[in-house]
């Protein structure tokens, strides 16, 4: 009788797993994981026309977010944090019903402010609380390639 109970329980659980997938044990829904952000390219040519696709997941459905860029060094003589919303398409950036979003950033004026170097992109909520961040690099492609940092040569070099 004990063996029969174990077999029936096993068959029931396997059947539920096949029919319901991971829903039997619960599956995370939108906004239940830590927010992430990724860039289509981690090294960006320092040119006003350069574009980068930025995507995120793990946000609350319909959550509006802001994207900041932290700059220091380069041509800027001070550290600065800038909201790049006006350079995004679409803007404002709003997560869909699954908590994911995507936008395209046209580098524009940052090509004049930054120099070759590593920087940080940060995603914040409407109260500027940090949600996620990602590093990225600018490389001045007008300079000779041998003057680029090694990471720029590896990712952008020919």
TORKEGU-258063 format. One line per field, with one value per atom (N, C-alpha, C): residue in one letter; residue number from 1; atom name; x, y, z. Coordinates in Angstrom, 1 decimal, decimal comma, padded with zeros to 4 digits. Example, Ala and Ser with C-alpha at 12.3 -4.5 7.8 and 13.67 -1.06 7.14 Angstrom:
// TORKEGU-258063
titor = A A A S S S .
tike = 1 1 1 2 2 2 .
dopa = N CA C N CA C .
xx = 013,2 012,3 013,2 012,8 013,7 012,9 .
yy = -005,7 -004,5 -003,3 -002,2 -001,1 000,0 .
zz = 007,8 007,8 007,8 007,1 007,1 007,9 .
//
This chain:
// TORKEGU-258063
titor = X X X X X X X X X X X X X X X X X X X X X X X X X X X X X X X X X X X X X X X X X X X X X X X X X X X X X X X X X X X X X X X X X X X X X X X X X X X X X X X X X X X X X X X X X X X X X X X X X X X X X X X X X X X X X X X X X X X X X X X X X X X X X X X X X X X X X X X X X X X X X X X X X X X X X X X X X X X X X X X X X X X X X X X X X X X X X X X X X X X X X X X X X X X X X X X X X X X X X X X X X X X X X X X X X X X X X X X X X X X X X X X X X X X X X X X X X X X X X X X X X X X X X X X X X X X X X X X X X X X X X X X X X X X X X X X X X X X X X X X X X X X X X X X X X X X X X X X X X X X X X X X X X X X X X X X X X X X X X X X X X X X X X X X X X X X X X X X X X X X X X X X X X X X X X X X X X X X X X X X X X X X X X X X X X X X X X X X X X X X X X X X X X X X X X X X X X X X X X X X X X X X X X X X X X X X X X X X X X X X X X X X X X X X X X X X X X X X X X X X X X X X X X X X X X X X X X X X X X X X X X X X X X X X X X X X X X X .
tike = 1 1 1 2 2 2 3 3 3 4 4 4 5 5 5 6 6 6 7 7 7 8 8 8 9 9 9 10 10 10 11 11 11 12 12 12 13 13 13 14 14 14 15 15 15 16 16 16 17 17 17 18 18 18 19 19 19 20 20 20 21 21 21 22 22 22 23 23 23 24 24 24 25 25 25 26 26 26 27 27 27 28 28 28 29 29 29 30 30 30 31 31 31 32 32 32 33 33 33 34 34 34 35 35 35 36 36 36 37 37 37 38 38 38 39 39 39 40 40 40 41 41 41 42 42 42 43 43 43 44 44 44 45 45 45 46 46 46 47 47 47 48 48 48 49 49 49 50 50 50 51 51 51 52 52 52 53 53 53 54 54 54 55 55 55 56 56 56 57 57 57 58 58 58 59 59 59 60 60 60 61 61 61 62 62 62 63 63 63 64 64 64 65 65 65 66 66 66 67 67 67 68 68 68 69 69 69 70 70 70 71 71 71 72 72 72 73 73 73 74 74 74 75 75 75 76 76 76 77 77 77 78 78 78 79 79 79 80 80 80 81 81 81 82 82 82 83 83 83 84 84 84 85 85 85 86 86 86 87 87 87 88 88 88 89 89 89 90 90 90 91 91 91 92 92 92 93 93 93 94 94 94 95 95 95 96 96 96 97 97 97 98 98 98 99 99 99 100 100 100 101 101 101 102 102 102 103 103 103 104 104 104 105 105 105 106 106 106 107 107 107 108 108 108 109 109 109 110 110 110 111 111 111 112 112 112 113 113 113 114 114 114 115 115 115 116 116 116 117 117 117 118 118 118 119 119 119 120 120 120 121 121 121 122 122 122 123 123 123 124 124 124 125 125 125 126 126 126 127 127 127 128 128 128 129 129 129 130 130 130 131 131 131 132 132 132 133 133 133 134 134 134 135 135 135 136 136 136 137 137 137 138 138 138 139 139 139 140 140 140 141 141 141 142 142 142 143 143 143 144 144 144 145 145 145 146 146 146 147 147 147 148 148 148 149 149 149 150 150 150 151 151 151 152 152 152 153 153 153 154 154 154 155 155 155 156 156 156 157 157 157 158 158 158 .
dopa = N CA C N CA C N CA C N CA C N CA C N CA C N CA C N CA C N CA C N CA C N CA C N CA C N CA C N CA C N CA C N CA C N CA C N CA C N CA C N CA C N CA C N CA C N CA C N CA C N CA C N CA C N CA C N CA C N CA C N CA C N CA C N CA C N CA C N CA C N CA C N CA C N CA C N CA C N CA C N CA C N CA C N CA C N CA C N CA C N CA C N CA C N CA C N CA C N CA C N CA C N CA C N CA C N CA C N CA C N CA C N CA C N CA C N CA C N CA C N CA C N CA C N CA C N CA C N CA C N CA C N CA C N CA C N CA C N CA C N CA C N CA C N CA C N CA C N CA C N CA C N CA C N CA C N CA C N CA C N CA C N CA C N CA C N CA C N CA C N CA C N CA C N CA C N CA C N CA C N CA C N CA C N CA C N CA C N CA C N CA C N CA C N CA C N CA C N CA C N CA C N CA C N CA C N CA C N CA C N CA C N CA C N CA C N CA C N CA C N CA C N CA C N CA C N CA C N CA C N CA C N CA C N CA C N CA C N CA C N CA C N CA C N CA C N CA C N CA C N CA C N CA C N CA C N CA C N CA C N CA C N CA C N CA C N CA C N CA C N CA C N CA C N CA C N CA C N CA C N CA C N CA C N CA C N CA C N CA C N CA C N CA C N CA C N CA C N CA C N CA C N CA C N CA C N CA C N CA C N CA C N CA C N CA C N CA C .
xx = 000,8 000,0 000,9 002,0 002,9 003,5 003,9 004,5 003,5 002,3 001,2 001,0 001,0 000,9 002,0 003,2 004,4 004,4 004,0 003,8 002,8 001,6 000,5 000,9 001,6 002,1 003,1 004,0 005,0 004,3 003,4 002,7 001,9 001,2 000,5 001,4 002,5 003,4 004,1 004,4 005,0 003,9 002,7 001,6 001,3 001,4 001,2 002,3 003,5 004,7 004,6 004,1 004,0 002,9 001,8 000,6 000,8 001,3 001,4 002,8 003,8 005,1 005,6 006,3 006,9 005,8 004,6 003,6 003,1 003,3 003,0 003,7 005,0 005,8 005,9 005,3 005,3 006,4 006,1 007,1 007,1 008,3 008,3 007,6 006,9 006,2 006,9 006,4 007,0 007,4 008,5 008,9 009,4 009,4 009,7 011,2 012,0 013,4 014,1 015,4 016,1 016,2 016,0 016,2 017,6 017,6 018,9 018,9 020,1 020,2 021,4 021,2 022,3 022,3 023,5 023,7 024,0 023,6 023,9 025,4 026,1 027,6 028,2 029,2 029,8 030,9 031,3 032,3 031,7 031,6 030,8 031,8 031,8 032,6 032,2 033,1 032,8 032,5 031,3 030,8 029,3 029,0 027,6 026,5 026,8 025,8 025,7 026,6 026,6 025,3 024,8 023,6 023,8 023,2 023,3 021,9 021,5 020,3 020,5 019,6 019,6 018,3 018,5 017,3 017,4 016,2 016,1 015,0 015,2 014,2 014,1 013,0 012,9 012,3 011,6 011,0 009,5 008,9 007,5 006,8 005,7 004,9 004,5 004,6 004,3 005,1 006,2 007,1 007,9 007,9 008,6 010,0 011,0 012,4 013,1 014,2 015,1 016,5 017,2 018,6 019,6 020,6 021,6 022,9 023,8 025,2 026,1 027,0 028,0 029,3 029,7 030,9 032,0 033,2 034,3 035,5 036,4 037,6 037,2 038,0 037,7 037,9 037,0 037,0 036,4 035,5 034,9 035,9 036,0 036,9 036,4 035,1 034,5 033,7 033,3 032,5 031,0 030,3 028,9 028,0 026,7 025,7 024,6 024,2 023,3 022,2 021,0 019,8 019,8 019,8 019,9 018,6 017,5 016,1 015,8 016,3 016,0 016,8 017,7 018,5 018,0 016,9 016,4 015,2 015,0 013,8 013,4 012,3 011,3 011,7 011,1 011,2 009,8 009,3 009,9 010,0 010,8 011,0 010,1 009,2 008,2 008,3 008,3 008,4 007,0 007,0 005,7 005,1 004,1 003,4 004,3 005,4 006,3 007,5 007,5 008,6 009,8 009,7 010,9 010,7 011,8 011,8 013,0 013,0 014,1 014,0 015,2 015,2 016,5 016,6 017,9 018,4 019,7 020,4 021,3 021,0 021,9 022,9 024,2 025,2 025,3 025,1 025,0 026,0 025,6 026,6 027,6 027,4 028,3 029,6 029,5 030,8 031,7 031,1 032,0 032,4 031,6 031,9 032,9 032,8 033,6 034,8 035,7 036,9 036,9 038,0 038,1 038,2 037,4 037,4 036,2 036,2 035,1 034,1 032,8 031,8 030,7 029,7 028,6 027,3 026,4 025,0 024,2 023,3 022,5 021,0 020,2 018,8 018,2 017,3 016,8 015,2 014,5 013,1 012,8 011,5 011,2 011,6 012,1 012,7 014,2 014,8 016,2 016,9 016,1 016,7 017,3 018,5 019,2 018,5 018,3 017,7 018,7 019,5 020,5 021,6 022,7 023,8 024,6 025,3 026,1 027,3 028,5 029,6 029,6 030,2 030,4 031,6 032,2 033,4 033,1 033,7 033,8 035,2 035,3 036,6 036,6 037,6 037,7 038,2 037,4 037,8 038,6 038,7 039,5 041,0 041,2 042,6 043,2 044,5 045,1 044,7 044,4 044,0 045,0 046,3 047,3 047,2 046,6 046,4 045,2 044,3 043,1 043,5 042,7 043,0 042,8 043,4 043,4 041,9 041,1 039,7 039,0 039,3 038,8 039,3 040,6 041,1 040,5 040,3 039,7 038,2 037,5 036,0 035,7 036,5 036,2 037,3 038,4 039,5 039,1 039,8 039,6 040,6 .
yy = -001,2 000,0 001,3 001,2 002,4 002,6 001,5 001,7 002,3 001,9 002,4 003,9 004,3 005,7 006,6 006,0 006,7 006,8 005,7 005,7 006,7 006,7 007,6 009,1 009,3 010,7 011,1 010,3 010,6 010,8 010,0 010,2 011,5 011,8 013,0 014,3 014,3 015,4 015,5 014,4 014,5 015,0 014,5 015,0 016,5 017,0 018,4 019,2 018,7 019,4 019,5 018,4 018,4 019,3 019,2 020,1 021,5 021,8 023,2 023,8 023,0 023,6 024,0 025,0 025,5 026,2 026,4 027,1 026,3 025,0 024,2 024,7 025,0 025,4 026,9 027,6 029,1 029,6 030,6 031,2 032,7 033,3 034,7 035,5 036,5 037,3 038,6 039,5 040,8 041,5 042,1 042,9 042,1 040,7 039,9 039,5 040,0 039,7 041,1 041,0 042,3 042,9 044,2 044,9 044,7 044,6 044,5 045,5 045,9 046,7 046,2 046,2 045,8 046,8 046,9 047,8 046,9 047,4 046,6 046,5 047,5 047,5 048,1 047,5 048,0 049,0 049,0 050,1 050,8 052,1 053,0 053,9 054,0 055,0 056,4 057,2 058,6 059,5 059,4 060,1 060,5 061,7 062,3 061,4 060,7 059,9 058,4 058,1 056,7 056,5 055,3 054,9 053,6 053,5 052,3 051,9 050,6 050,1 049,8 050,2 049,9 049,2 048,1 047,2 046,9 046,6 046,2 045,2 044,5 043,5 043,5 042,9 042,8 044,1 044,9 046,2 045,9 046,8 046,7 047,0 046,3 046,6 048,1 048,8 050,2 051,1 050,7 051,6 052,5 053,8 054,7 054,8 054,8 054,9 056,0 056,4 057,4 056,8 057,2 056,7 057,8 057,6 058,6 058,1 059,0 058,7 059,5 058,7 059,3 059,5 060,8 061,1 061,7 061,4 062,1 061,9 062,8 062,8 063,2 062,7 063,1 064,6 065,3 066,7 067,4 066,7 067,3 067,5 068,6 068,8 068,5 068,1 067,7 066,5 065,8 064,6 065,1 064,5 064,9 063,7 063,9 062,9 063,6 063,0 063,6 062,7 063,2 062,4 062,5 061,4 061,3 061,2 061,4 061,2 061,8 063,0 063,8 063,2 062,3 061,6 060,2 059,8 058,4 058,4 057,3 057,0 055,6 055,3 056,2 056,8 057,9 058,6 059,2 059,1 058,4 056,9 056,3 054,8 054,2 053,3 052,7 051,2 050,4 049,0 048,5 047,4 046,8 045,9 045,2 044,3 043,2 042,9 041,9 042,5 043,8 044,5 044,7 044,6 044,8 046,1 046,7 047,9 047,9 048,8 049,0 050,4 051,0 052,3 052,5 053,5 053,7 055,1 055,1 056,4 056,9 058,1 058,7 059,5 059,2 059,8 061,3 061,9 063,3 064,2 065,0 066,0 065,3 064,0 063,3 063,1 063,1 062,9 064,1 065,3 066,5 066,6 066,0 066,1 065,0 063,8 062,7 062,5 061,7 061,3 059,8 059,2 057,8 057,4 056,5 056,0 055,2 054,7 053,9 054,8 054,6 055,4 054,4 055,0 054,2 054,7 053,8 054,1 053,6 054,4 054,0 054,2 053,2 053,2 053,6 054,6 055,0 055,1 055,1 055,3 056,8 057,2 058,6 059,4 058,8 059,5 059,4 059,0 058,8 057,8 056,8 055,7 054,7 054,3 053,4 052,1 051,6 050,3 049,3 049,8 048,9 049,8 049,2 050,0 049,1 049,7 048,9 049,8 049,2 050,0 050,1 051,1 051,2 052,1 051,9 052,7 053,5 054,7 055,5 055,4 055,3 055,3 056,4 057,3 058,3 057,6 057,3 056,6 057,4 058,7 059,6 059,5 059,0 058,8 057,5 057,4 056,2 055,0 053,9 052,7 052,3 052,5 052,0 052,9 054,0 054,9 054,5 053,7 053,3 052,3 052,3 051,3 049,9 049,0 047,6 047,1 047,4 047,0 047,6 048,8 049,4 048,7 048,4 047,7 046,4 045,6 044,3 044,4 045,3 045,4 046,2 047,2 048,0 047,9 047,3 047,3 046,4 046,6 045,9 044,8 .
zz = 000,0 000,0 000,0 000,8 000,9 -000,5 -001,2 -002,5 -003,5 -003,4 -004,3 -004,1 -002,8 -002,5 -003,1 -002,9 -003,4 -005,0 -005,6 -007,1 -007,5 -006,9 -007,3 -007,0 -005,9 -005,7 -006,7 -007,1 -008,1 -009,4 -009,8 -011,1 -011,1 -010,0 -009,9 -010,0 -009,3 -009,4 -010,8 -011,4 -012,7 -013,7 -013,6 -014,4 -014,3 -013,0 -012,8 -013,4 -013,3 -013,8 -015,4 -016,0 -017,4 -017,9 -017,2 -017,6 -017,3 -016,1 -015,7 -015,7 -016,1 -016,2 -014,8 -014,8 -013,5 -012,6 -013,2 -012,5 -011,2 -011,2 -010,1 -008,9 -009,0 -007,9 -007,8 -008,7 -008,7 -009,6 -010,4 -011,2 -011,0 -011,0 -010,8 -011,9 -011,5 -012,5 -012,7 -013,5 -013,7 -012,4 -012,4 -011,2 -010,0 -010,1 -009,0 -009,0 -010,0 -010,0 -009,9 -009,6 -009,5 -010,9 -011,0 -012,3 -012,9 -014,2 -014,9 -016,1 -016,6 -017,7 -018,6 -019,9 -020,8 -021,9 -022,5 -023,7 -024,9 -026,0 -027,3 -027,6 -027,1 -027,2 -026,0 -025,5 -024,2 -024,5 -025,8 -026,2 -027,4 -027,2 -028,1 -028,8 -030,2 -030,9 -030,4 -030,1 -029,6 -030,8 -031,2 -032,4 -032,1 -032,5 -032,2 -032,8 -033,9 -034,5 -034,0 -033,1 -032,6 -031,8 -031,9 -031,2 -030,5 -029,3 -028,4 -028,0 -028,2 -027,7 -026,2 -025,4 -024,0 -023,6 -022,9 -022,6 -021,1 -020,5 -019,1 -018,9 -017,8 -017,4 -015,9 -015,3 -013,9 -013,2 -014,0 -013,5 -013,3 -012,6 -012,4 -013,7 -014,0 -015,2 -015,2 -016,3 -016,5 -015,7 -015,1 -014,4 -015,3 -015,1 -015,9 -015,2 -016,0 -015,5 -016,2 -015,5 -016,1 -016,3 -017,2 -017,5 -017,3 -016,5 -016,2 -016,7 -017,1 -017,5 -016,5 -015,9 -015,0 -015,8 -016,0 -016,7 -015,8 -016,1 -015,4 -016,3 -016,2 -017,1 -018,5 -019,5 -020,8 -021,0 -021,7 -021,9 -020,7 -019,9 -018,8 -017,7 -017,0 -016,0 -014,6 -014,6 -013,3 -013,5 -012,4 -012,5 -012,7 -013,5 -013,7 -013,9 -013,5 -013,7 -014,6 -015,6 -016,6 -016,9 -016,9 -017,4 -018,9 -019,6 -021,0 -021,7 -021,0 -021,5 -022,8 -023,0 -024,3 -025,5 -025,2 -026,3 -026,5 -025,9 -026,0 -027,0 -027,6 -028,5 -028,3 -027,7 -027,2 -025,9 -025,6 -024,3 -024,0 -022,8 -021,7 -021,9 -021,0 -021,1 -020,0 -020,5 -019,6 -019,8 -018,7 -018,8 -019,3 -020,1 -020,5 -019,5 -019,9 -018,9 -018,3 -019,0 -018,5 -017,7 -017,5 -016,8 -017,6 -018,9 -019,8 -020,6 -021,0 -021,8 -022,7 -023,7 -024,6 -025,2 -025,4 -026,0 -026,7 -027,6 -028,3 -027,9 -027,6 -027,2 -028,3 -028,7 -029,7 -028,9 -029,0 -028,1 -028,2 -029,3 -029,5 -028,7 -027,8 -027,2 -026,3 -025,9 -025,1 -025,8 -027,1 -027,9 -027,8 -027,3 -027,1 -025,6 -024,7 -023,3 -022,8 -023,4 -022,9 -023,7 -023,2 -024,0 -023,9 -024,5 -024,4 -022,9 -022,5 -021,1 -020,7 -019,5 -019,0 -018,2 -018,4 -017,7 -017,2 -016,5 -016,0 -016,5 -016,9 -017,2 -016,0 -015,5 -014,3 -014,6 -014,2 -014,3 -013,0 -012,9 -011,7 -011,8 -010,7 -010,7 -010,7 -010,6 -010,7 -009,5 -008,4 -007,3 -007,3 -008,4 -008,6 -007,7 -007,3 -006,5 -007,6 -007,3 -008,2 -008,3 -009,5 -009,8 -010,4 -011,4 -012,0 -012,7 -013,0 -013,7 -014,6 -015,5 -016,4 -016,8 -016,9 -017,4 -018,9 -019,5 -020,9 -021,2 -022,3 -022,7 -023,9 -024,0 -025,2 -025,7 -027,1 -027,7 -028,8 -028,8 -029,8 -031,1 -032,0 -033,2 -034,2 -033,9 -034,8 -034,4 -033,2 -032,8 -033,5 -033,6 -034,2 -033,3 -033,9 -033,2 -032,1 -032,4 -031,4 -030,1 -030,2 -029,0 -028,2 -028,7 -028,0 -026,8 -025,7 -024,7 -025,3 -024,7 -025,2 -025,3 -024,3 -024,4 -025,6 -026,0 -027,2 -028,5 -028,5 -029,6 -029,8 -028,7 -028,8 -029,4 -028,9 -029,2 -030,5 -030,8 -031,9 -033,1 -032,8 -033,7 -034,9 -036,0 -037,2 -037,4 .
//
